Amino acid sequence: MRSMVTVSKMDLHHSWKVTQLFHEFDSTEIPGLIGLRRRQLFIHQNIQIHLYDFAEKSDQIALEKVKSDPRMARLSVDLQPFVTPYEPETWNSPADSAASCFYCWEGEPTEELGSTGTTVTLARIAPEVIPDITKIVGEFDATTQSAWIRRRQLFAFKDLCIQVQDHAGSHGADIARKAALDLWNGQVVQGLPHPVAREMATDGHASRIYGWSAS
């Protein structure tokens, strides 16, 4: 799957309404038409992380057709009272909410570990250290293997580094959270000059408020 991340602001008290709106939308045929395989919403403090997982190849004709579907426009309008741009003063279009993926590692699939879940952690960085972070995390993943971590992706957005880990097995979530904390506060922070990367506090983990997967 290929992934996309967008970043916005949202009050946690509005999560029930946002969840309801996406549940209604994802119950239609539109996600299938655009090749969406999984949608997950996470929130950390007032930062909303929207994770989309798409099929490797999307139907471009269907995608263009869906863009003009009135249900797409209605969803955007309905979300406006609850979800706002991360930096309203610099926001001009939805493209300004998209984070860029600068690192992706995938382990060997292990089917017997069961279904796959996702953990998301956030840290503050200076954008100029992204190449160094890529190198440090790449070296770590090349030498340190975890049977529970299936994929690690790092996204950059403004001053945020968003670490997305797909994990497997019933204990995978706890292992993934600890792995993210250990990796960041160990190899990353110690390998970069201060203050360009801040330690990831134990409360840097985002909570999932919504999840949908294609059947």
N, C-alpha and C positions, 0 to 999 in steps of 0.2 A: 504493500500500500504506500501511496505517497501522502504526505501530511501537509497541512497548512494551519497556521496559528494566527489568530487575530487577538488584539489586546484592547480592552475598553475599561471604563469605570462603571461600577454598579454597586448599589447599596445591598448588602446581604439580605435586608428585609424584603427586597423585591424579588428574591430568587424564586419564590413560589410562582409568581406571575410569569416570569421569564421562562421557567420550566414548563408552565402550562402552554404558553405560546409555541414553544418549540415542539412540544409533544403533539399538539394539533397539526402543526406544519409537517412534521416528520411522519405523521400518519397518512399523508397523501402520497401520491405516486412520484412527487417531484424529486425526493432524494435519490430514488432509483434511476430516474432519467438523467441526472447529472453525475451518476457514478459514485455518489456518497455511500461509503460502506459503514462509517461510524461517526457519530458526533458526540463530543463530550464538552461540558462546561465546568470550569473550575473557578474558584474564587479564593483570593488571598487578600485579607483585609478588604479594601474596596476595589481591587484589581481583578477584572474578569479575564480569564484565559479561555478562548474558544478554540477547541482542537477539532479539526476536520480530517478524517482519513478517507481518501478517495481510492477507487480502483486505479490500477496503473495506467489504463487507457480509458479516456472518457469519450463519449459520443459528442463530438463538437456540434453537430447539427441539432441534437436534442438540447445541448447546453444553450445555444443561441436562442432556441425557441422558448426555453424556460425563462430566460432573462426578461421576456416581455409578458410572462404570466402575471396577472394581477395579484395573485396570492403572494408572489415574491415582494411586490411593492407594499402590500398590506402588512406583511410581517415586519418589514422595515419601519413602517409608520407606527405599528403597535408597540414596537420595542423602544421607540424614542423616549417615552417618559421614564424608562427604567435603565436603559443602557446608554451611556454617553461617551464621547471620545476621550481617550487618555489625556490628550492635550488639545482642548477645543480651539485654542488660538492658532494652532498650526494644521488643523484638520480641514481638508477640502473635499474628500471623497472616501468611500469605504476602503480604497487601496491604502490610505494613510494609516489604517489600523492593522495592516498585515505585518507580521514579524518575518524576518528572513532566517531560513535554516542555514547555519554555517557548519554544522557537524552532524553526521549520522553514522552510527555503527549498529550492525545487526549480527546477533549471534546465530549459532546453528539452531534451527527449530527443534524443540523437544516435545513431541506430541503428548507424551504420557504425563506431562506436568499439568495438563488441564487447560482451562480457559485462560485467556490473557486479560489482564487489567492494566491500568495506567496510573502512574503517579506523576505529579507536576510539582516542581520546586522552583523558587525564584530567588535571585540574588541581584545586587546592584553591581554594575561594572562601568568602567570607562570604555567606550567603544573601540578605542585604539588598541586594546589588548586582546581583541578577538583572535588574531592569528596565533598569539601565544597560548590562549586557552585551547584552541583547536589542536595545537601540537601536544600540549600536556595531556589532555583527555585522550587523544589518539594513542599516545604512548601507553597510557594506563590501560586502555581497552585492549591493546595488543599483547599485554603481558599479564593482565589480571582477568581471569574468567570467572563469571558467576553463572551457575546453572539456572538461576532464576531470572536474570535479566535477559530479555529477548532482543530489545532494541533501545538504543539511547540516541536522542536527538537534542541538539542545542539550538535554540532560536535567540536572535537578538532583536530587541525593540527598544529604541530610545536608550535609556540607561539600565535596561533590564536584560538579564540573561535567564532564559526560561529553559529548564532542563526537563525533558519529557522522557520517561522510562516506561516501556512496556514490560510487564513482568508476568510470570506464570506461576501457577500453583497456589494453594490456599494460604501459604505464608509469604507469598511474593511481595505483597504491599509493604509489610514491615521491613523486609530485607531491602527492598528498593529505596525506601525512605532513608534507612541508615546508610546505604551505599552512596546515595546522593550527598548526604551530609559529610560523610567521611572523605569522599572524593574532592568535594569543593574545599572544605576546611583543611584538608591535607595537601594533596598535590597542587591544586589550583592556587589557593591563597598563598601557600608557601613558595610557589614557583613564580609568582608575579610580584613586581614592586608595589609597595603600598603608596597611596590608598586606592589604587586603580581597581582592586577587587576586594570586596568586603566579605567578611566571614558570613556564611549562611547560618542564621540563627535556627534553632530547632523549630521555630514557628514559621519558617520559610516555606513550609509545605502547603500547597493549595488544596482546598477541599472540593471534591466533585459534587456538583449540585444537580447535574443532569447527564444522562447517558442514553444514547440510542444506537442500536446496531441493526444492520440489514439482516433479515432472516435468511 
